[in-house]
Amino acid sequence: MDKLFAISVIIPMYNAEQYIAECLDSLLNQTFQDFEVIIVNDSSNDSSRAIAESYIPKFGERLKIFDNEKNFGQGYSRNNGLRYATGEYVFFMDADDMLLLSGLEKMYAVTKYADKVDVVNLTKYYAWDDVKQNCVLVNPKISISVQELLIENNLKWRIENLLEDKFMWKIWCRLLRRDFLLENEIFFPEDIEFGEDQIWTHGILFCAEKTVHLPYACYLYRRSKNSITLKERNTLQIITVRLGVVINGLKWIDDIIRKNAFLNKNLQLRHEILDHFTRRFYAWILMHANKKSQTEIYGAIKREFGDNFGEYDVLISALCTYATKNQREINNLKKKLNITS
């Protein structure tokens, strides 16, 4: 039987030859050593796997590499890693990021604040680009104090922070009890190309009973991440992909809400949550929607959804109308996000 570890660090990896060594070095030198590393290689076609393999002797039996038979994406890879994990807790990392050397030690220590802590939330992190001197501390405005580090089943507080955009969506911003994820069936959406972190995090928000907040920054997030997939697509394709995220994301989040007795009965709050998610993603759709006419957008989406088009006809029509009538809002959003036509 495999040894059970305190923490399983799960890393989806795709063409990360430039960064995976730094990522693994940061784990190799952790002050806390009761952990395993699970790398899920998502059919990389560079030297990522060979580099990761070279670390197996350094980690001993604590480093395992699993291969997807084809490129399935990060959601599938993370779910796959969770299936192989043996740790009491799991921590999802990106292959191009790093942890401070005391990161795992600090995260695991606060799980002892109470019995069966479900989630340890990181309340701040470091962000940098490839020029490592440009490192900044990111500290979102989360309304907690030292006296409130342990929050037991305060669902109302968590939803208030969600609706006020005070909640951190990053997947690597939390250490999670593995059985909590499995018992609540909180798995990553596998049919969504981007934004799966925000969708999946709703499940954490709604299901956790005991949450601890860590008042330290211990994660180093690399900002120089580019979406080649979207860059190679034209405007109508981008709109279609992003609308698919809205539709599938709404269905995923609503399924989670239905499992929560309080939210399932509170229709107004349920509506506010779904509306908040929709508005966040619609903003990005609108960045591109103003470049095409309503007829062009409508036709492209109809072709993409095919036989299922009628099921989403009202939502799609609303998008097209909204895009046409709100050019001023679109331009303001573009300015705020520093996006040029």
C-alpha positions as CSV (number, residue, x, y, z in Angstrom):
1,M,0.0,0.0,0.0
2,D,1.3,3.5,-0.8
3,K,2.5,5.6,2.0
4,L,-0.1,8.2,3.2
5,F,1.3,11.8,3.2
6,A,0.2,14.9,5.0
7,I,0.0,16.8,1.7
8,S,-0.2,15.9,-2.0
9,V,1.1,18.6,-4.3
10,I,-0.6,18.2,-7.7
11,I,1.0,19.8,-10.7
12,P,-0.6,19.7,-14.2
13,M,2.2,20.1,-16.7
14,Y,2.1,21.0,-20.4
15,N,5.2,22.2,-22.2
16,A,6.8,23.7,-19.1
17,E,10.4,23.0,-19.8
18,Q,11.4,26.6,-19.1
19,Y,10.0,26.6,-15.6
20,I,9.4,23.1,-14.2
21,A,12.9,22.8,-12.6
22,E,12.4,26.0,-10.6
23,C,9.0,24.7,-9.5
24,L,10.4,21.4,-8.3
25,D,13.4,23.0,-6.7
26,S,11.1,25.1,-4.5
27,L,9.4,21.9,-3.4
28,L,12.5,19.9,-2.9
29,N,13.9,22.4,-0.4
30,Q,10.7,22.8,1.7
31,T,11.2,22.9,5.5
32,F,8.2,20.5,5.7
33,Q,8.9,17.2,4.1
34,D,5.8,15.0,4.7
35,F,4.4,15.5,1.2
36,E,4.3,13.9,-2.2
37,V,4.5,15.5,-5.6
38,I,2.1,14.3,-8.3
39,I,2.8,15.6,-11.8
40,V,0.2,15.0,-14.5
41,N,1.9,15.4,-17.9
42,D,-0.7,16.6,-20.3
43,S,1.0,15.2,-23.4
44,S,3.8,17.7,-23.5
45,N,5.8,17.8,-26.7
46,D,8.9,19.5,-25.2
47,S,11.5,18.3,-22.6
48,S,9.2,18.9,-19.6
49,R,8.8,15.2,-18.8
50,A,12.5,14.4,-19.1
51,I,13.3,17.3,-16.7
52,A,10.7,16.2,-14.2
53,E,12.0,12.6,-14.4
54,S,15.5,13.8,-13.5
55,Y,14.1,14.9,-10.1
56,I,12.7,11.4,-9.2
57,P,16.0,10.3,-7.5
58,K,16.1,13.6,-5.5
59,F,12.6,13.1,-4.2
60,G,12.7,9.4,-3.9
61,E,9.3,7.8,-3.8
62,R,7.7,11.2,-3.2
63,L,7.6,12.2,-6.8
64,K,5.3,10.5,-9.3
65,I,4.6,11.3,-12.9
66,F,1.5,10.3,-14.7
67,D,0.8,10.8,-18.4
68,N,-2.5,11.7,-20.1
69,E,-2.9,9.8,-23.3
70,K,-3.6,13.1,-25.1
71,N,-3.9,16.8,-24.3
72,F,-7.0,17.0,-22.2
73,G,-6.4,20.4,-20.5
74,Q,-5.8,21.5,-16.9
75,G,-9.2,20.6,-15.5
76,Y,-8.9,16.9,-16.5
77,S,-5.2,16.9,-15.4
78,R,-6.0,18.2,-11.9
79,N,-8.9,15.7,-11.5
80,N,-6.5,13.0,-12.6
81,G,-3.9,14.1,-10.0
82,L,-6.6,14.1,-7.3
83,R,-7.4,10.5,-8.1
84,Y,-3.8,9.5,-7.6
85,A,-3.3,11.6,-4.4
86,T,-2.8,9.9,-1.0
87,G,-2.3,13.0,1.1
88,E,-4.6,14.1,3.9
89,Y,-4.6,17.5,2.2
90,V,-4.0,18.5,-1.5
91,F,-2.4,21.6,-2.9
92,F,-2.7,22.5,-6.6
93,M,0.3,24.2,-8.1
94,D,1.0,25.5,-11.6
95,A,4.2,24.1,-13.3
96,D,5.7,27.6,-13.7
97,D,5.2,28.9,-10.2
98,M,7.1,28.4,-6.9
99,L,6.6,28.1,-3.2
100,L,8.6,29.9,-0.5
101,L,10.6,27.3,1.4
102,S,8.3,27.4,4.5
103,G,5.1,27.4,2.5
104,L,3.9,23.9,3.1
105,E,4.9,24.0,6.7
106,K,2.9,27.2,7.4
107,M,-0.2,25.9,5.5
108,Y,-0.2,22.5,7.2
109,A,0.4,24.0,10.7
110,V,-2.9,26.0,10.6
111,T,-4.9,22.8,9.8
112,K,-4.4,21.9,13.5
113,Y,-6.5,24.9,14.6
114,A,-9.5,22.6,14.6
115,D,-10.5,19.1,13.8
116,K,-11.0,18.4,10.1
117,V,-10.3,21.9,8.7
118,D,-11.6,21.8,5.2
119,V,-9.8,24.7,3.6
120,V,-6.7,26.8,4.3
121,N,-7.0,30.1,2.4
122,L,-3.9,32.1,1.4
123,T,-4.9,35.7,1.9
124,K,-1.9,37.2,-0.1
125,Y,0.7,36.1,-2.6
126,Y,3.7,37.3,-4.6
127,A,3.4,38.0,-8.3
128,W,6.4,38.4,-10.7
129,D,7.3,38.2,-14.3
130,D,10.3,36.6,-15.9
131,V,12.5,39.5,-14.7
132,K,12.6,38.3,-11.1
133,Q,13.3,41.7,-9.7
134,N,9.8,42.8,-10.5
135,C,8.1,41.0,-7.6
136,V,5.0,42.5,-5.9
137,L,2.9,41.5,-3.0
138,V,-0.7,41.0,-3.9
139,N,-3.0,41.5,-0.9
140,P,-6.7,41.5,-1.8
141,K,-9.2,43.3,0.5
142,I,-10.5,40.3,2.3
143,S,-12.4,41.4,5.4
144,I,-10.8,39.3,8.1
145,S,-8.9,40.0,11.3
146,V,-6.4,37.9,13.3
147,Q,-9.3,36.9,15.6
148,E,-11.3,35.6,12.7
149,L,-8.7,33.2,11.2
150,L,-10.9,30.2,11.9
151,I,-14.3,30.6,10.3
152,E,-16.7,27.7,11.0
153,N,-19.4,27.4,8.4
154,N,-19.9,31.1,7.9
155,L,-21.5,30.8,4.5
156,K,-23.1,34.2,4.6
157,W,-19.7,35.9,5.2
158,R,-18.1,34.0,2.3
159,I,-20.9,34.9,-0.1
160,E,-20.7,38.6,0.9
161,N,-17.0,38.6,0.0
162,L,-17.8,36.8,-3.3
163,L,-20.4,39.4,-4.3
164,E,-18.1,42.3,-3.3
165,D,-15.2,40.8,-5.3
166,K,-13.1,40.3,-2.2
167,F,-12.5,36.6,-2.8
168,M,-9.4,35.2,-4.4
169,W,-10.1,32.8,-7.3
170,K,-6.7,31.4,-7.9
171,I,-6.6,27.6,-7.6
172,W,-3.3,27.7,-5.7
173,C,-4.6,30.0,-3.1
174,R,-5.8,27.2,-0.9
175,L,-4.8,23.9,0.8
176,L,-7.8,21.5,0.8
177,R,-8.7,18.4,2.7
178,R,-8.8,15.6,0.2
179,D,-11.8,13.8,1.7
180,F,-13.7,17.1,1.7
181,L,-13.3,17.4,-2.1
182,L,-14.2,13.8,-2.7
183,E,-17.2,13.6,-0.3
184,N,-18.7,16.8,-1.9
185,E,-17.7,15.7,-5.4
186,I,-15.9,19.0,-6.1
187,F,-14.1,18.2,-9.3
188,F,-12.8,20.6,-11.9
189,P,-15.0,21.2,-15.0
190,E,-13.3,19.3,-17.9
191,D,-15.2,20.8,-20.8
192,I,-14.2,24.4,-20.2
193,E,-11.1,26.0,-21.8
194,F,-10.5,28.7,-19.3
195,G,-11.9,30.2,-16.2
196,E,-12.3,26.8,-14.6
197,D,-10.6,28.2,-11.4
198,Q,-13.4,30.6,-10.8
199,I,-16.1,28.0,-11.5
200,W,-14.5,25.3,-9.3
201,T,-13.9,27.7,-6.4
202,H,-17.6,28.2,-6.1
203,G,-17.8,24.6,-4.9
204,I,-15.2,25.3,-2.2
205,L,-17.1,28.4,-1.2
206,F,-20.4,26.8,-0.8
207,C,-19.4,23.4,0.8
208,A,-16.6,24.2,3.3
209,E,-17.6,24.0,6.9
210,K,-14.3,24.9,8.6
211,T,-12.0,27.5,6.9
212,V,-8.7,28.9,8.2
213,H,-7.1,32.0,6.7
214,L,-3.3,32.1,6.5
215,P,-2.0,35.7,7.0
216,Y,1.3,35.0,5.1
217,A,2.4,35.1,1.5
218,C,4.1,31.9,0.6
219,Y,3.2,31.4,-3.2
220,L,5.1,33.0,-6.1
221,Y,2.9,33.4,-9.1
222,R,4.4,34.0,-12.5
223,R,2.5,36.6,-14.4
224,S,4.0,35.9,-17.9
225,K,1.4,33.4,-18.9
226,N,-0.1,33.6,-22.4
227,S,-3.1,31.9,-23.8
228,I,-1.8,30.8,-27.2
229,T,-5.1,29.0,-27.9
230,L,-7.1,32.2,-27.8
231,K,-4.5,34.3,-29.5
232,E,-4.7,32.1,-32.6
233,R,-8.5,32.5,-32.9
234,N,-10.5,35.1,-34.6
235,T,-13.1,37.4,-32.8
236,L,-16.1,35.2,-33.4
237,Q,-14.3,32.1,-32.2
238,I,-13.3,33.8,-29.0
239,I,-16.8,35.0,-28.4
240,T,-18.2,31.5,-28.9
241,V,-15.6,30.0,-26.5
242,R,-16.3,32.5,-23.8
243,L,-20.0,32.2,-24.1
244,G,-19.6,28.5,-23.7
245,V,-17.8,29.1,-20.5
246,V,-20.7,31.3,-19.2
247,I,-23.3,28.6,-20.1
248,N,-21.4,25.6,-18.8
249,G,-20.2,27.5,-15.8
250,L,-23.7,28.6,-14.8
251,K,-24.9,25.0,-15.1
252,W,-21.9,23.7,-13.0
253,I,-22.4,26.4,-10.3
254,D,-26.1,25.9,-10.1
255,D,-25.6,22.2,-9.6
256,I,-23.4,22.9,-6.6
257,I,-25.9,25.4,-5.3
258,R,-28.7,22.8,-5.5
259,K,-26.7,20.6,-3.1
260,N,-26.7,23.3,-0.4
261,A,-30.0,23.4,1.5
262,F,-29.6,27.1,2.5
263,L,-28.8,28.3,-1.0
264,N,-31.4,26.1,-2.6
265,K,-34.1,27.7,-0.5
266,N,-32.8,31.3,-0.9
267,L,-33.8,32.0,-4.5
268,Q,-32.8,35.7,-4.3
269,L,-29.2,34.9,-3.1
270,R,-29.0,32.1,-5.6
271,H,-29.9,34.6,-8.4
272,E,-27.3,37.1,-7.1
273,I,-24.5,34.5,-7.2
274,L,-25.3,33.4,-10.7
275,D,-25.7,37.0,-11.9
276,H,-22.3,37.9,-10.4
277,F,-20.6,35.1,-12.3
278,T,-22.4,36.0,-15.5
279,R,-21.4,39.7,-15.3
280,R,-17.8,38.8,-14.7
281,F,-17.5,36.7,-17.8
282,Y,-19.8,38.8,-20.0
283,A,-17.4,41.7,-19.5
284,W,-14.7,39.7,-21.3
285,I,-17.1,38.7,-24.0
286,L,-18.0,42.3,-24.6
287,M,-14.4,43.2,-25.2
288,H,-14.7,41.4,-28.5
289,A,-18.4,41.6,-29.2
290,N,-18.2,45.3,-30.2
291,K,-16.0,44.4,-33.1
292,K,-18.7,42.4,-34.9
293,S,-22.4,43.1,-35.7
294,Q,-25.2,41.4,-33.8
295,T,-26.0,39.3,-36.9
296,E,-22.4,38.1,-37.3
297,I,-22.2,37.1,-33.6
298,Y,-25.6,35.4,-33.6
299,G,-24.7,33.4,-36.7
300,A,-21.3,32.3,-35.4
301,I,-22.8,31.1,-32.1
302,K,-25.6,29.3,-33.9
303,R,-23.1,27.3,-36.0
304,E,-21.1,26.5,-33.0
305,F,-23.9,25.2,-30.8
306,G,-25.7,23.4,-33.6
307,D,-28.6,21.2,-32.5
308,N,-28.3,22.5,-28.9
309,F,-28.7,26.1,-30.0
310,G,-32.4,26.4,-29.1
311,E,-31.7,25.5,-25.5
312,Y,-29.6,28.7,-25.1
313,D,-31.4,30.9,-27.5
314,V,-32.6,33.4,-25.0
315,L,-29.2,33.8,-23.3
316,I,-27.5,34.2,-26.7
317,S,-30.0,36.7,-27.9
318,A,-29.5,38.7,-24.6
319,L,-25.8,38.8,-25.2
320,C,-26.2,40.1,-28.8
321,T,-28.6,42.8,-27.7
322,Y,-26.5,43.7,-24.8
323,A,-23.4,44.1,-26.9
324,T,-25.3,46.3,-29.4
325,K,-26.8,48.6,-26.9
326,N,-23.8,49.1,-24.6
327,Q,-21.0,50.3,-26.7
328,R,-20.0,53.0,-24.2
329,E,-19.8,50.5,-21.4
330,I,-17.7,48.2,-23.6
331,N,-15.3,51.0,-24.4
332,N,-15.0,51.9,-20.7
333,L,-14.2,48.3,-19.8
334,K,-11.6,48.2,-22.4
335,K,-9.9,51.3,-21.0
336,K,-9.9,49.9,-17.5
337,L,-8.4,46.6,-18.7
338,N,-6.0,48.3,-21.0
339,I,-7.3,46.4,-24.1
340,T,-6.9,47.9,-27.5
341,S,-9.0,47.0,-30.6
